[in-house]
Amino acid sequence: MAGISLNASAAVISAKAAFEGTAPVPEKVKMDADPKCKMLHPDGAVSNEVIVNSNATLKNVFVYVKEGLAGKTFETPKTSVLFDQVGCEYKPKVFGIQTNQTLEILNSDDTLHNVHSLPTAGSQAFNLGMPIKGMKLKKTFSKPEVMVKIKCEVHPWMRAYAGVLEHPYFGTTGEDGVAEIKDLPAGEYTLEAWHEKYGTQTQKITVTDQNQDITFQLKAA
């Protein structure tokens, strides 16, 4: 359910990523090259590129305001965004962060991981080896970009994506398939939904002081 905005002239937008079609069969992930990763998945692991929820929605869809905020500036959050390596997977797989906000990178696994960012819009790339459990590093992205790919050179199945924006109006769908954009001021906006496999969709909305639900319909090829 959409929450109640604390700003009388703002609203919460609940964007559902509905899925249409037959869900692809997840590919098996071979972890034989790293016994520690294989041990963490005794029943085997599968690709997390497409996760269809039980309510016929998609997980890991990034939804954000693409147009409608021109001329507005926003403070950089003092809080950091946690990006973990746990179970030989990146968590979260898809996330949002503001420009110059701190990305706190953690290795929770007792094995060597690597975090290699691949920005194309002007942010400084980084390529970090993290061999120690509990190791933490901090980085930032200086330029907005949707999306910045992150990969692990050691474990090729590990991929993540960061939506880097100059504003705080974004969200990522979870197990209910809904992304919440909170406290969006009244106005005319274009929202975009991004998915790793199914691409992007846009939708124009008019925001008043009333919370609203919208739906993006993503289809299997």
N, C-alpha and C positions, 0 to 999 in steps of 0.2 A: 504494500500500500504506500502511496505517496505520503510523505511527511508534511507537516504544516510549516510553512516558511515563517521565519521570525521577522521578515521585512514585509510590511503591509503592501508594498508596491512590487513585490517579487513573488515568484511562484516556483514550485518544484515540478520539473518535467520528468515523468516516468516513461522511458522509452523501451518498448518491448521489441526484442529481435525474434520475430516469429520465423519458423523454418517450414518450408514446403518441399515435399519430395521425399525420396528415400535416402536415409542417412548412409553415407559410405561406410564400408566395413573398415574399422581402424587397422592400420598396418602394424604388424608386430615389430617391436624394437629389439634389435640384437645388442645386448650389453656384454657379450662374452669378452670383449677386449679389456673390460675393467671388472674384475671379480667382485670388488666392493659394491659396485652398482648392481651387478647381477644378484648379489646376496640380498640387497634391499628389495628386490622384486622376485621372490621365489616362484611366483606363479606366472612370471613373465610380465612384460610391459608392452603397451601399445601407444601409437602416436596420439598426441593430444591436439592435432591440427584442427579437427572438427569434433566438437562435443555437443551432441544434441541432448537437451534435458528431457526429463520425463513428461513435461508439459508442451512438447513440440516447439521449444525455443532453443536458441543457440547461446552457449557460453562463450566468453572471451570476445564479445563484440564491443568495440570502442565507439562511443557516441559522444559527439562534442559539437559546440557551436562553431560553425565554419565561417559564417558571415553575420554581421549585425552589431559588431562591437567596435567598429572603426572609430578611432579617435579617443578611445577610452584606455586608461592605463591601470595597472593592477600591481599591488605590492607583491614582492616575492615572499612566499610563506617561510616562516622561521622553522617550521617542522620539516622533517625529512621524510622521504618515501623509502620504505624498506624493500629491498630486492634480494631475495634469498635463493640459495642453492641447496635444495633439500630433497633427498630421495633421488638424486641425479636428475632433477628437473629444476627449471627456473620457476620461482613463485614470487609474485604473480607472473603469469605468462604474458598477459596484456595489461598495461597500466597507463595512467596518465600522470604527468608531472609538469610543473610550470618551469619556464626558462629560469635558470640560475638557482632553482630549488635544489637542495642537497639530495642526492641519491645515495643512500647508505647500502652498500653491497656486502652481504654476509655469506660466508660458506658454512653451512650447518652439517656438511658431510665430512666424513673422515676419509677423503680422497681428494686428489688434485682436480680443481675446476679452473675454468678460464672464462673471462667475461670480455668479449670483444664487441664493441659497439661499432656500427657502420652508418654514421650519419652522412647525409648528402647535402644538407642545407647550410653548412657553415660551422656547426659545432665541432669541437675537437674530438676526434676519435680516441678511444682508449682500448687497450688490450692488456688485461690484467691476469696474471697467474695467481691462483689462490690455493696453495697446497695444504694449508693448515685448517683444521676444524676450528670454527669460532673466529676465524680471521675476518676483519672488517676493513673496508676501504670506502672512501667517499669521492664522488664525482658529481659534475653538473653538466647540463646541456645549455649552451648559450643562445641557440637559435631555435625558433619554432619549427617543428617538422612532424608530420603525420604520415608514416610512422618511422621511427628509428629501429632498425633490426639489431638484435643482440644475439650472438651465437657463441658456442663453446667449441674451441678448436680440439679439445680433448674428447668430447662426447658429441658427435655430430647431430644427434637427435635433439639436443637441447637448443631451443630457439625461443626468443621472447621479443616483444615489441613495445616500445615506449612512444606514447603520443605526447609530444612536447608542445606546450601551448603557452601563450603570454597571458592567459586568463584562467580562472578556476572552473569554467563551466564545461565539465566533461564527466564521464562515468564509464564503467565497464560492466557488461552483463555478467551475472553469476549463475548460480544453479536455478534461479527462477527466471532467467532470461531477460531481466529488467535492469537497465542502467538509469540511475537517478542523477539529474542535474539540478542542484539545489540553488535556491535564492537567485534565480535568473530574473533580472529586472524586466519590467514591462517593455515591450518593443516587438519589432519584426526581425525574425532570425531565420537563417538556414542551418539546419542540423545535418550532420553527416554521420552515418553508421559505417564502420570499417570492420571487415573480417578478413582473416589471413587467407582463406581460400575463396570466399564468395565476393570479395571486392567491396565496393562502396555503394551506398545509396544516399540520396539527399532528400530532405523534406523541409518545406517552408512552414513556419508556425508563427502565430500571433500570440504573444504572451500578455496577459493582464495580471490581475492579482489573484487569479484562480489557478490552483494546481490542475495539471492536465496530463492525460495519458495519450501516448501516440504509439503507433506500431510501424516498424520496418519489416517488410516481408522479404526474407532472403530465400532464394530457391536453389536447390541442388541442380547442377548442370545436367 
